[in-house]
Protein backbone atom coordinates (compact mmCIF):
# COMPACT_ATOMS: atom_id res chain seq x y z
CA UNK A 1 0.00 0.00 0.00
CA UNK A 2 1.48 3.39 -1.04
CA UNK A 3 1.15 6.60 0.99
CA UNK A 4 -1.86 7.85 -0.99
CA UNK A 5 -3.79 4.58 -0.50
CA UNK A 6 -2.92 4.59 3.21
CA UNK A 7 -4.28 8.13 3.70
CA UNK A 8 -7.51 7.33 1.86
CA UNK A 9 -8.01 4.21 3.99
CA UNK A 10 -7.45 6.21 7.17
CA UNK A 11 -10.01 8.83 6.14
CA UNK A 12 -12.54 6.11 5.33
CA UNK A 13 -11.95 4.44 8.68
CA UNK A 14 -12.38 7.75 10.50
CA UNK A 15 -15.65 8.43 8.70
CA UNK A 16 -16.91 4.96 9.55
CA UNK A 17 -16.00 5.34 13.22
CA UNK A 18 -17.66 8.77 13.30
CA UNK A 19 -20.87 7.30 11.91
CA UNK A 20 -21.03 4.63 14.63
CA UNK A 21 -19.88 6.89 17.46
CA UNK A 22 -22.13 9.83 16.64
CA UNK A 23 -25.35 8.05 17.50
CA UNK A 24 -28.74 7.63 15.87
CA UNK A 25 -29.76 10.36 13.44
CA UNK A 26 -26.37 12.06 13.01
CA UNK A 27 -24.28 12.01 9.84
CA UNK A 28 -20.54 11.36 9.56
CA UNK A 29 -19.91 15.07 9.26
CA UNK A 30 -21.86 16.08 12.36
CA UNK A 31 -25.01 17.24 10.56
CA UNK A 32 -28.30 16.19 12.14
CA UNK A 33 -30.30 13.81 9.99
CA UNK A 34 -34.03 14.48 9.56
CA UNK A 35 -35.92 13.29 12.69
CA UNK A 36 -37.75 10.03 12.35
CA UNK A 37 -41.55 10.35 12.62
CA UNK A 38 -43.01 9.18 15.91
CA UNK A 39 -44.85 5.89 15.81
CA UNK A 40 -48.61 6.42 15.67
CA UNK A 41 -50.51 5.57 18.88
CA UNK A 42 -52.02 2.11 19.09
CA UNK A 43 -55.79 2.43 18.80
CA UNK A 44 -58.75 0.24 17.96
CA UNK A 45 -62.53 0.32 17.67
CA UNK A 46 -64.55 -2.49 19.21
CA UNK A 47 -68.24 -3.00 18.49
CA UNK A 48 -70.37 -4.09 21.44
CA UNK A 49 -74.12 -4.13 20.73
CA UNK A 50 -76.78 -2.24 18.72
CA UNK A 51 -74.44 0.45 17.45
CA UNK A 52 -72.68 0.95 20.77
CA UNK A 53 -68.95 0.39 20.92
CA UNK A 54 -65.72 1.59 22.45
CA UNK A 55 -62.47 3.10 21.25
CA UNK A 56 -59.19 2.09 22.92
CA UNK A 57 -56.32 4.56 22.73
CA UNK A 58 -54.31 6.75 25.11
CA UNK A 59 -56.32 7.56 28.22
CA UNK A 60 -59.76 6.61 29.45
CA UNK A 61 -61.90 4.42 27.23
CA UNK A 62 -64.10 6.29 24.76
CA UNK A 63 -67.63 4.99 24.27
CA UNK A 64 -69.79 5.74 21.26
CA UNK A 65 -73.18 5.20 19.67
CA UNK A 66 -73.74 5.11 15.91
CA UNK A 67 -77.17 4.90 14.29
CA UNK A 68 -79.32 6.61 11.68
CA UNK A 69 -79.14 9.96 13.48
CA UNK A 70 -75.34 10.05 13.46
CA UNK A 71 -72.89 9.45 16.29
CA UNK A 72 -72.56 10.29 19.99
CA UNK A 73 -69.26 10.09 21.86
CA UNK A 74 -68.61 9.45 25.53
CA UNK A 75 -65.30 10.97 26.70
CA UNK A 76 -62.45 12.10 24.47
CA UNK A 77 -59.03 10.99 25.78
CA UNK A 78 -56.25 13.36 24.59
CA UNK A 79 -56.20 15.33 21.34
CA UNK A 80 -53.91 12.95 19.44
CA UNK A 81 -56.14 9.91 19.87
CA UNK A 82 -59.37 11.94 19.94
CA UNK A 83 -58.65 13.02 16.38
CA UNK A 84 -58.23 9.38 15.32
CA UNK A 85 -61.49 8.44 17.06
CA UNK A 86 -63.40 11.35 15.54
CA UNK A 87 -62.18 10.48 12.04
CA UNK A 88 -63.31 6.89 12.54
CA UNK A 89 -66.71 7.92 13.85
CA UNK A 90 -67.29 10.24 10.91
CA UNK A 91 -66.44 7.43 8.49
CA UNK A 92 -68.96 5.18 10.22
CA UNK A 93 -71.67 7.83 10.68
CA UNK A 94 -72.41 9.81 7.49
CA UNK A 95 -74.58 12.29 9.43
CA UNK A 96 -71.61 13.19 11.61
CA UNK A 97 -71.17 13.52 15.36
CA UNK A 98 -74.12 15.14 17.14
CA UNK A 99 -72.86 15.45 20.70
CA UNK A 100 -70.33 14.42 23.32
CA UNK A 101 -70.88 13.28 26.90
CA UNK A 102 -68.18 13.50 29.60
CA UNK A 103 -68.20 11.00 32.45
CA UNK A 104 -65.94 13.26 34.57
CA UNK A 105 -63.38 16.07 34.23
CA UNK A 106 -59.94 14.42 34.13
CA UNK A 107 -57.73 15.32 31.18
CA UNK A 108 -57.49 11.79 29.81
CA UNK A 109 -61.30 11.91 29.40
CA UNK A 110 -61.80 15.57 28.35
CA UNK A 111 -58.48 16.65 26.81
CA UNK A 112 -59.71 15.81 23.32
CA UNK A 113 -63.14 17.47 23.62
CA UNK A 114 -62.28 20.12 21.04
CA UNK A 115 -61.53 17.47 18.43
CA UNK A 116 -65.22 16.52 18.30
CA UNK A 117 -66.19 19.97 17.08
CA UNK A 118 -69.69 19.71 18.57
CA UNK A 119 -71.79 22.45 20.13
CA UNK A 120 -73.41 20.11 22.67
CA UNK A 121 -71.30 18.59 25.45
CA UNK A 122 -73.19 17.03 28.38
CA UNK A 123 -71.76 16.49 31.87
CA UNK A 124 -72.73 16.52 35.53
CA UNK A 125 -72.69 20.00 37.04
CA UNK A 126 -69.81 19.06 39.38
CA UNK A 127 -67.83 17.75 36.43
CA UNK A 128 -68.02 21.15 34.75
CA UNK A 129 -66.98 22.92 37.96
CA UNK A 130 -63.95 20.67 38.39
CA UNK A 131 -63.06 20.86 34.71
CA UNK A 132 -62.96 24.66 34.86
CA UNK A 133 -61.15 24.72 38.21
CA UNK A 134 -58.36 22.40 37.07
CA UNK A 135 -57.76 23.95 33.63
CA UNK A 136 -57.55 27.66 34.43
CA UNK A 137 -54.17 27.91 32.64
CA UNK A 138 -55.22 26.01 29.52
CA UNK A 139 -58.70 27.39 28.85
CA UNK A 140 -57.94 27.89 25.17
CA UNK A 141 -57.26 24.16 24.81
CA UNK A 142 -60.54 23.08 26.44
CA UNK A 143 -64.10 22.51 25.31
CA UNK A 144 -66.37 22.61 28.35
CA UNK A 145 -69.81 21.14 28.91
CA UNK A 146 -72.63 23.22 27.44
CA UNK A 147 -75.44 21.24 29.12
CA UNK A 148 -75.32 20.01 32.72
CA UNK A 149 -77.59 18.04 35.03
CA UNK A 150 -77.92 17.45 38.76
CA UNK A 151 -79.33 13.93 39.13
CA UNK A 152 -80.27 12.49 35.73
CA UNK A 153 -80.25 13.45 32.07
CA UNK A 154 -81.89 11.52 29.26
CA UNK A 155 -82.25 11.94 25.51
CA UNK A 156 -83.56 9.81 22.66
CA UNK A 157 -81.12 9.48 19.78
CA UNK A 158 -82.37 7.55 16.78
CA UNK A 159 -83.73 4.26 18.11
CA UNK A 160 -81.66 4.46 21.31
CA UNK A 161 -82.27 6.18 24.64
CA UNK A 162 -79.21 7.53 26.43
CA UNK A 163 -79.32 8.18 30.17
CA UNK A 164 -76.69 9.83 32.35
CA UNK A 165 -77.09 9.37 36.08
CA UNK A 166 -75.24 10.77 39.09
CA UNK A 167 -75.01 8.59 42.21
CA UNK A 168 -72.91 10.91 44.37
CA UNK A 169 -69.14 11.27 44.84
CA UNK A 170 -66.89 8.37 43.92
CA UNK A 171 -63.76 8.60 41.82
CA UNK A 172 -64.34 12.38 41.79
CA UNK A 173 -67.22 14.53 42.97
CA UNK A 174 -68.87 14.56 39.55
CA UNK A 175 -68.86 11.09 37.98
CA UNK A 176 -71.76 10.08 35.75
CA UNK A 177 -72.74 6.61 34.56
CA UNK A 178 -73.87 6.66 30.93
CA UNK A 179 -76.46 4.00 30.05
CA UNK A 180 -77.36 3.11 26.47
CA UNK A 181 -80.65 1.55 27.49
CA UNK A 182 -81.74 -0.53 24.48
CA UNK A 183 -78.21 -1.79 23.88
CA UNK A 184 -77.91 -2.30 27.65
CA UNK A 185 -74.36 -0.96 27.81
CA UNK A 186 -73.17 1.19 30.71
CA UNK A 187 -70.13 3.42 30.34
CA UNK A 188 -68.75 3.72 33.86
CA UNK A 189 -65.94 6.17 33.21
CA UNK A 190 -63.39 5.88 36.01
CA UNK A 191 -65.96 4.56 38.45
CA UNK A 192 -64.71 1.19 37.20
CA UNK A 193 -61.06 0.11 37.10
CA UNK A 194 -60.68 -3.54 36.14
CA UNK A 195 -57.83 -5.26 38.01
CA UNK A 196 -55.99 -1.95 38.30
CA UNK A 197 -55.26 0.36 41.23
CA UNK A 198 -57.54 3.38 40.74
CA UNK A 199 -56.97 7.09 40.80
CA UNK A 200 -58.90 8.74 43.65
CA UNK A 201 -59.25 12.52 43.37
CA UNK A 202 -60.05 13.73 46.89
CA UNK A 203 -59.15 17.29 45.93
CA UNK A 204 -62.16 17.23 43.59
CA UNK A 205 -64.59 15.49 45.91
CA UNK A 206 -63.82 11.76 45.72
CA UNK A 207 -65.21 9.50 48.48
CA UNK A 208 -64.20 5.84 48.68
CA UNK A 209 -67.02 4.94 51.07
CA UNK A 210 -69.68 6.34 48.73
CA UNK A 211 -67.88 4.91 45.68
CA UNK A 212 -68.58 1.47 47.13
CA UNK A 213 -72.27 2.38 47.45
CA UNK A 214 -72.29 3.72 43.87
CA UNK A 215 -71.06 0.41 42.49
CA UNK A 216 -73.73 -1.45 44.47
CA UNK A 217 -76.46 0.85 43.14
CA UNK A 218 -75.25 0.51 39.56
CA UNK A 219 -75.13 -3.28 39.83
CA UNK A 220 -78.73 -3.34 41.12
CA UNK A 221 -79.93 -1.19 38.21
CA UNK A 222 -78.20 -3.40 35.65
CA UNK A 223 -79.39 -6.75 34.32
CA UNK A 224 -77.51 -10.02 33.90
CA UNK A 225 -76.42 -9.25 30.35
CA UNK A 226 -75.38 -5.61 30.89
CA UNK A 227 -72.00 -4.77 29.36
CA UNK A 228 -69.94 -2.39 31.51
CA UNK A 229 -67.26 -0.22 29.89
CA UNK A 230 -64.45 0.51 32.34
CA UNK A 231 -62.41 3.68 32.15
CA UNK A 232 -59.22 1.69 32.59
CA UNK A 233 -58.22 -1.92 32.95
CA UNK A 234 -55.22 -4.18 33.24
CA UNK A 235 -54.10 -5.15 29.72
CA UNK A 236 -56.90 -2.91 28.37
CA UNK A 237 -59.56 -5.37 29.57
CA UNK A 238 -62.27 -2.70 29.64
CA UNK A 239 -65.27 -4.74 28.41
CA UNK A 240 -66.66 -6.02 31.69
CA UNK A 241 -69.53 -7.91 33.32
CA UNK A 242 -71.19 -7.87 36.73
CA UNK A 243 -68.31 -9.98 38.03
CA UNK A 244 -65.75 -7.24 37.38
CA UNK A 245 -67.98 -4.58 38.96
CA UNK A 246 -68.37 -6.72 42.08
CA UNK A 247 -64.64 -7.50 42.15
CA UNK A 248 -63.75 -3.81 42.07
CA UNK A 249 -66.37 -2.99 44.70
CA UNK A 250 -64.80 -5.64 46.96
CA UNK A 251 -61.32 -4.27 46.27
CA UNK A 252 -62.33 -0.78 47.42
CA UNK A 253 -64.10 -2.15 50.47
CA UNK A 254 -61.09 -4.26 51.47
CA UNK A 255 -58.70 -1.31 51.06
CA UNK A 256 -60.96 0.97 53.11
CA UNK A 257 -61.38 -1.64 55.85
CA UNK A 258 -57.60 -2.08 56.01
CA UNK A 259 -57.22 1.66 56.58
CA UNK A 260 -59.97 1.72 59.19
CA UNK A 261 -58.34 -1.14 61.08
CA UNK A 262 -54.98 0.61 60.94
CA UNK A 263 -56.38 3.86 62.27
CA UNK A 264 -58.18 1.99 65.06
CA UNK A 265 -54.89 0.29 65.98
CA UNK A 266 -53.12 3.66 66.16
CA UNK A 267 -50.98 3.11 63.07
CA UNK A 268 -49.54 5.97 61.07
CA UNK A 269 -50.38 6.59 57.43
CA UNK A 270 -46.98 5.24 56.39
CA UNK A 271 -47.57 2.04 58.35
CA UNK A 272 -50.96 1.53 56.72
CA UNK A 273 -49.39 2.06 53.29
CA UNK A 274 -46.68 -0.56 53.82
CA UNK A 275 -48.95 -3.44 52.81
CA UNK A 276 -47.40 -5.15 49.78
CA UNK A 277 -50.47 -7.00 48.54
CA UNK A 278 -54.17 -6.73 49.28
CA UNK A 279 -55.32 -10.26 50.03
CA UNK A 280 -57.70 -11.56 47.40
CA UNK A 281 -56.57 -8.92 44.88
CA UNK A 282 -53.08 -10.12 44.06
CA UNK A 283 -53.77 -9.75 40.33
CA UNK A 284 -54.34 -5.99 40.57
CA UNK A 285 -51.80 -3.99 38.57
CA UNK A 286 -50.32 -0.50 38.71
CA UNK A 287 -51.08 1.34 35.47
CA UNK A 288 -48.34 3.86 36.22
CA UNK A 289 -45.83 4.62 38.97
CA UNK A 290 -48.24 6.82 40.93
CA UNK A 291 -51.27 4.55 40.95
CA UNK A 292 -50.10 1.91 43.39
CA UNK A 293 -51.64 0.05 46.31
CA UNK A 294 -49.76 2.42 48.62
CA UNK A 295 -51.43 5.40 46.95
CA UNK A 296 -54.89 3.88 47.38
CA UNK A 297 -54.30 2.96 51.02
CA UNK A 298 -52.96 6.45 51.71
CA UNK A 299 -56.11 8.03 50.27
CA UNK A 300 -58.25 5.66 52.33
CA UNK A 301 -56.29 6.62 55.45
CA UNK A 302 -56.84 10.32 54.75
CA UNK A 303 -60.54 9.73 54.27
CA UNK A 304 -60.89 7.77 57.51
CA UNK A 305 -58.97 10.42 59.47
CA UNK A 306 -60.73 13.32 57.67
CA UNK A 307 -57.39 14.73 56.57
CA UNK A 308 -57.82 17.62 54.18
CA UNK A 309 -56.67 16.90 50.62
C-alpha positions in Angstrom: 0.0 0.0 0.0 1.5 3.4 -1.0 1.2 6.6 1.0 -1.9 7.9 -1.0 -3.8 4.6 -0.5 -2.9 4.6 3.2 -4.3 8.1 3.7 -7.5 7.3 1.9 -8.0 4.2 4.0 -7.5 6.2 7.2 -10.0 8.8 6.1 -12.5 6.1 5.3 -11.9 4.4 8.7 -12.4 7.7 10.5 -15.7 8.4 8.7 -16.9 5.0 9.6 -16.0 5.3 13.2 -17.7 8.8 13.3 -20.9 7.3 11.9 -21.0 4.6 14.6 -19.9 6.9 17.5 -22.1 9.8 16.6 -25.4 8.0 17.5 -28.7 7.6 15.9 -29.8 10.4 13.4 -26.4 12.1 13.0 -24.3 12.0 9.8 -20.5 11.4 9.6 -19.9 15.1 9.3 -21.9 16.1 12.4 -25.0 17.2 10.6 -28.3 16.2 12.1 -30.3 13.8 10.0 -34.0 14.5 9.6 -35.9 13.3 12.7 -37.8 10.0 12.4 -41.6 10.3 12.6 -43.0 9.2 15.9 -44.8 5.9 15.8 -48.6 6.4 15.7 -50.5 5.6 18.9 -52.0 2.1 19.1 -55.8 2.4 18.8 -58.8 0.2 18.0 -62.5 0.3 17.7 -64.5 -2.5 19.2 -68.2 -3.0 18.5 -70.4 -4.1 21.4 -74.1 -4.1 20.7 -76.8 -2.2 18.7 -74.4 0.5 17.4 -72.7 0.9 20.8 -69.0 0.4 20.9 -65.7 1.6 22.5 -62.5 3.1 21.3 -59.2 2.1 22.9 -56.3 4.6 22.7 -54.3 6.7 25.1 -56.3 7.6 28.2 -59.8 6.6 29.4 -61.9 4.4 27.2 -64.1 6.3 24.8 -67.6 5.0 24.3 -69.8 5.7 21.3 -73.2 5.2 19.7 -73.7 5.1 15.9 -77.2 4.9 14.3 -79.3 6.6 11.7 -79.1 10.0 13.5 -75.3 10.0 13.5 -72.9 9.5 16.3 -72.6 10.3 20.0 -69.3 10.1 21.9 -68.6 9.4 25.5 -65.3 11.0 26.7 -62.5 12.1 24.5 -59.0 11.0 25.8 -56.3 13.4 24.6 -56.2 15.3 21.3 -53.9 12.9 19.4 -56.1 9.9 19.9 -59.4 11.9 19.9 -58.6 13.0 16.4 -58.2 9.4 15.3 -61.5 8.4 17.1 -63.4 11.4 15.5 -62.2 10.5 12.0 -63.3 6.9 12.5 -66.7 7.9 13.8 -67.3 10.2 10.9 -66.4 7.4 8.5 -69.0 5.2 10.2 -71.7 7.8 10.7 -72.4 9.8 7.5 -74.6 12.3 9.4 -71.6 13.2 11.6 -71.2 13.5 15.4 -74.1 15.1 17.1 -72.9 15.5 20.7 -70.3 14.4 23.3 -70.9 13.3 26.9 -68.2 13.5 29.6 -68.2 11.0 32.5 -65.9 13.3 34.6 -63.4 16.1 34.2 -59.9 14.4 34.1 -57.7 15.3 31.2 -57.5 11.8 29.8 -61.3 11.9 29.4 -61.8 15.6 28.4 -58.5 16.6 26.8 -59.7 15.8 23.3 -63.1 17.5 23.6 -62.3 20.1 21.0 -61.5 17.5 18.4 -65.2 16.5 18.3 -66.2 20.0 17.1 -69.7 19.7 18.6 -71.8 22.4 20.1 -73.4 20.1 22.7 -71.3 18.6 25.5 -73.2 17.0 28.4 -71.8 16.5 31.9 -72.7 16.5 35.5 -72.7 20.0 37.0 -69.8 19.1 39.4 -67.8 17.7 36.4 -68.0 21.1 34.7 -67.0 22.9 38.0 -64.0 20.7 38.4 -63.1 20.9 34.7 -63.0 24.7 34.9 -61.1 24.7 38.2 -58.4 22.4 37.1 -57.8 23.9 33.6 -57.5 27.7 34.4 -54.2 27.9 32.6 -55.2 26.0 29.5 -58.7 27.4 28.9 -57.9 27.9 25.2 -57.3 24.2 24.8 -60.5 23.1 26.4 -64.1 22.5 25.3 -66.4 22.6 28.4 -69.8 21.1 28.9 -72.6 23.2 27.4 -75.4 21.2 29.1 -75.3 20.0 32.7 -77.6 18.0 35.0 -77.9 17.4 38.8 -79.3 13.9 39.1 -80.3 12.5 35.7 -80.2 13.5 32.1 -81.9 11.5 29.3 -82.3 11.9 25.5 -83.6 9.8 22.7 -81.1 9.5 19.8 -82.4 7.5 16.8 -83.7 4.3 18.1 -81.7 4.5 21.3 -82.3 6.2 24.6 -79.2 7.5 26.4 -79.3 8.2 30.2 -76.7 9.8 32.3 -77.1 9.4 36.1 -75.2 10.8 39.1 -75.0 8.6 42.2 -72.9 10.9 44.4 -69.1 11.3 44.8 -66.9 8.4 43.9 -63.8 8.6 41.8 -64.3 12.4 41.8 -67.2 14.5 43.0 -68.9 14.6 39.6 -68.9 11.1 38.0 -71.8 10.1 35.7 -72.7 6.6 34.6 -73.9 6.7 30.9 -76.5 4.0 30.1 -77.4 3.1 26.5 -80.7 1.6 27.5 -81.7 -0.5 24.5 -78.2 -1.8 23.9 -77.9 -2.3 27.7 -74.4 -1.0 27.8 -73.2 1.2 30.7 -70.1 3.4 30.3 -68.7 3.7 33.9 -65.9 6.2 33.2 -63.4 5.9 36.0 -66.0 4.6 38.5 -64.7 1.2 37.2 -61.1 0.1 37.1 -60.7 -3.5 36.1 -57.8 -5.3 38.0 -56.0 -2.0 38.3 -55.3 0.4 41.2 -57.5 3.4 40.7 -57.0 7.1 40.8 -58.9 8.7 43.7 -59.2 12.5 43.4 -60.0 13.7 46.9 -59.2 17.3 45.9 -62.2 17.2 43.6 -64.6 15.5 45.9 -63.8 11.8 45.7 -65.2 9.5 48.5 -64.2 5.8 48.7 -67.0 4.9 51.1 -69.7 6.3 48.7 -67.9 4.9 45.7 -68.6 1.5 47.1 -72.3 2.4 47.4 -72.3 3.7 43.9 -71.1 0.4 42.5 -73.7 -1.5 44.5 -76.5 0.8 43.1 -75.2 0.5 39.6 -75.1 -3.3 39.8 -78.7 -3.3 41.1 -79.9 -1.2 38.2 -78.2 -3.4 35.7 -79.4 -6.8 34.3 -77.5 -10.0 33.9 -76.4 -9.2 30.3 -75.4 -5.6 30.9 -72.0 -4.8 29.4 -69.9 -2.4 31.5 -67.3 -0.2 29.9 -64.4 0.5 32.3 -62.4 3.7 32.1 -59.2 1.7 32.6 -58.2 -1.9 33.0 -55.2 -4.2 33.2 -54.1 -5.2 29.7 -56.9 -2.9 28.4 -59.6 -5.4 29.6 -62.3 -2.7 29.6 -65.3 -4.7 28.4 -66.7 -6.0 31.7 -69.5 -7.9 33.3 -71.2 -7.9 36.7 -68.3 -10.0 38.0 -65.7 -7.2 37.4 -68.0 -4.6 39.0 -68.4 -6.7 42.1 -64.6 -7.5 42.1 -63.7 -3.8 42.1 -66.4 -3.0 44.7 -64.8 -5.6 47.0 -61.3 -4.3 46.3 -62.3 -0.8 47.4 -64.1 -2.1 50.5 -61.1 -4.3 51.5 -58.7 -1.3 51.1 -61.0 1.0 53.1 -61.4 -1.6 55.9 -57.6 -2.1 56.0 -57.2 1.7 56.6 -60.0 1.7 59.2 -58.3 -1.1 61.1 -55.0 0.6 60.9 -56.4 3.9 62.3 -58.2 2.0 65.1 -54.9 0.3 66.0 -53.1 3.7 66.2 -51.0 3.1 63.1 -49.5 6.0 61.1 -50.4 6.6 57.4 -47.0 5.2 56.4 -47.6 2.0 58.3 -51.0 1.5 56.7 -49.4 2.1 53.3 -46.7 -0.6 53.8 -49.0 -3.4 52.8 -47.4 -5.1 49.8 -50.5 -7.0 48.5 -54.2 -6.7 49.3 -55.3 -10.3 50.0 -57.7 -11.6 47.4 -56.6 -8.9 44.9 -53.1 -10.1 44.1 -53.8 -9.8 40.3 -54.3 -6.0 40.6 -51.8 -4.0 38.6 -50.3 -0.5 38.7 -51.1 1.3 35.5 -48.3 3.9 36.2 -45.8 4.6 39.0 -48.2 6.8 40.9 -51.3 4.5 40.9 -50.1 1.9 43.4 -51.6 0.0 46.3 -49.8 2.4 48.6 -51.4 5.4 46.9 -54.9 3.9 47.4 -54.3 3.0 51.0 -53.0 6.4 51.7 -56.1 8.0 50.3 -58.3 5.7 52.3 -56.3 6.6 55.5 -56.8 10.3 54.7 -60.5 9.7 54.3 -60.9 7.8 57.5 -59.0 10.4 59.5 -60.7 13.3 57.7 -57.4 14.7 56.6 -57.8 17.6 54.2 -56.7 16.9 50.6 
